[in-house]
Amino acid sequence: MPVWYIKHSPNTIIPTEKEQLAKSITNLYVSYGLPAFYVQAHVIEDVPSTAFVGGEVHPNFAAVTIYHVARAFQSEEAKQRFLSGVDNILDPVFESKGMEWEYFTAEASRHLWKKSGLVPPQPGSEGEKKWAQLNNAVKLE
């Protein structure tokens, strides 16, 4: 379950860009074999005068927090490949607007995760393939 929170300054990212970000984020994980419905993207506009950088309101900033539970990186190469994928998604949107941004990724134990009350199947298992095919969490027999 990757969850992305993209918090951005007011009036910087329009709805069509938010939707495209969500699709690009989902496609990144699907390319790694995750079911699309595992992926969440929350693109949230800050209320004016509620987000600060260095103690000051920043008019053109995005803070991205990425949480990973479904998978963990197994090598430095995998981490770098992922970071490159993130850059390929974020850089074109933010650079074209002259924005500043930062992001980080946190990994948590998949043993603390459930989807619709169900323990998700193991990565690459037939159960996970079934979930991916149905694009939904279902009880497996």
Steps between C-alpha positions, in 0.01 A plus 500: 500500500675810389335820616614837371407831663582796280431819695545812289470876518163647400428548130804308375370163377178487299253207509612346169861500623390334825327225305804454276728478805274231649504301175878530464554394862270199453676402176837510676386237751311291247829480304650338813215247511273651765123492451378848399253518787785480753613849392366815663585856399370793703574835334400760756507876466609674818264756645660844450742595780512149655821356352839644582855442384769644721232669709359689201200441276635362173287591197625224270593184689403134512581248772461136399484217751506144365414202720581144392351192662427249221866471403843596631807576296744209486804681363659839457446465124127450555485810720678710240277368221194593706633849579563553130140398430375748761712775346360420156148550638552809714770700324306586181196626693684695767785634285259636238339710776828618655409318821725378776429155646630221708400142560585203714399136513431306817474121510289314754444134576236336280398301808326815627289539186155383401291582194123517561557297817694227318866401531641556151644200315876463476676691219488314170270228635198363318285681753659833419459428129131437567468826688677682214275339241187602694656835598354449846563327832302176522498206741710217366425135563 
